[in-house]
Amino acid sequence: MTSNVIYKGELRTEATHQSSQAVIITDAPRDNHGKGNAFSPTDLVATALGSCMLTIMGIKARELEIDIEGAEISIYKRMDSEPRRIVKILVAITMPKKKYTIKDIRILEKAAIHCPVAKSLSPDIEQQVSFAWT
């Protein structure tokens, strides 16, 4: 088992990761009858995309002996109402100031775009990814 999720009432859930016992709380968003005091489930989907991209980039960076600590991703999720679903995720990746070769940049960008979450999302969800190599 990966996780256990309990409905806590008032459109809130508590998910516990089984191997680490880490806990994530979700709330329904304000625009869907919730309080919006925590990530919504669809926020977690969009956020998982960014986390996965940085993780896979980190694996590749380690292989290339490049330090990407401080790399940052800003996520924007766009919803549609009929049916209610994610239609677009904008991912803006800002890399720390380093001297990257063209080859390093290509490898790291490819790693991000081909991360497992990106490949697991429906093709109906537009993924727009930008990189800032400052």
N, C-alpha and C positions, 0 to 999 in steps of 0.2 A: 504494500500500500504506500502511495506517495504522500497522501494527506488525508485528514479528516476534517470535514466542514460541519459546523453546527449552526443552525438558525437560532439567533438570539432574540428574535422579536423585533418589531419596529423596523423591518427591512434591513437588518444588520446580520452579518454572518461572522463567524470566527473560524478561520482555517488554521490547523496545526500541521506543520511539516513533521512527518513521522520520525525521520532519522535525527533531526536536530531539535525538535520541539519548538522551533521558531513559530510565532503566531502572527497572522495577518488578519486585520479587521476590515470588512467591507461594509459600506453603506450604499443604499440606492442614492443616485444623484438627486439633487433638488428638482431638476426638470422631469423626474420620473417618480414623484411621490416620496422621495427620501429626504434625509437630513443633510446628506452630502458632507458628513463630518469625517469621512475616510475615503480611501480609494473606492471607486465603484468596480464591479467585476470587469466592465469594459475598459476602465482605466488600467487595470492590471494587465489586460491583454496588450494594450498599447505599450505599457511600461515594460512588459516582458520582452517585447521586440527590442527596445533600446538596451535592456540589460543583456540580452542574448548577443546583440551586436558587439557590445563592449567586451563581453566575455570571450567571444571567438576572436576578436581583434587582439585581445590580451594573450591568447594562446599563440597566435601567429607572431605577435611582437616578441614573445619570449623565445620562439624558435629563431627569429631574426636578431635576437639580442638587442632589442629596442625597448626603451622604457617609455610606456605611454601613460604612466600614472598621471592622473589629472585630466585625462580625456573626459569629455562631458557630452551628454546628449540631452537635447530639449525635445520633448514629444508634444505633438498636438494631435488630438483625436477628433475626427468629425463624425457625428452620428446622423443617421437618417431616421425618419419616424415611421415609414410604412414599407416594410416592417421595421421596427426599431432594431438597428444594427449599426456596427461600425462600417463606414464607407471609405474612410481615408485616414491614414496615419502619416503625418509629416514628421520626419526624423532629421534633426539638425545636429550633426556631429562636429564638435570643436576639439581639435587636437592640441595638445600642449606645444609650446614653442620648442622645437627641436630641429635638427637638420635631418630631414627625411630624403632619401633618394627617390627618384621616380619609380623605381622597382618596388621599394618599400611601400610607397603610397598605393600603387596598383594592388599589391598583395593584401594590404590592410583593408582597402575599400572593397575588394572582392570578398574577403572574409566576412565583413559586416553584412553585405547584401545577401550573402548565401548562408547566413546563420540558420540553425534549425527552426527557430520560431518564424522567421521570414518565409521559410519554405513550407511551414505548417499552416499558415494563414490562408484563408480562401482567396483565390485569384480575384474575387469580387471586391476585395479590400485593396484599394490603391495604396501602395507604399511609395512615398516620395522621400528620397534620402538625399541630403546635401552634406558636404564635407567642407570644413574650414581648416586649412593647414596653415596656421599662423606662424 
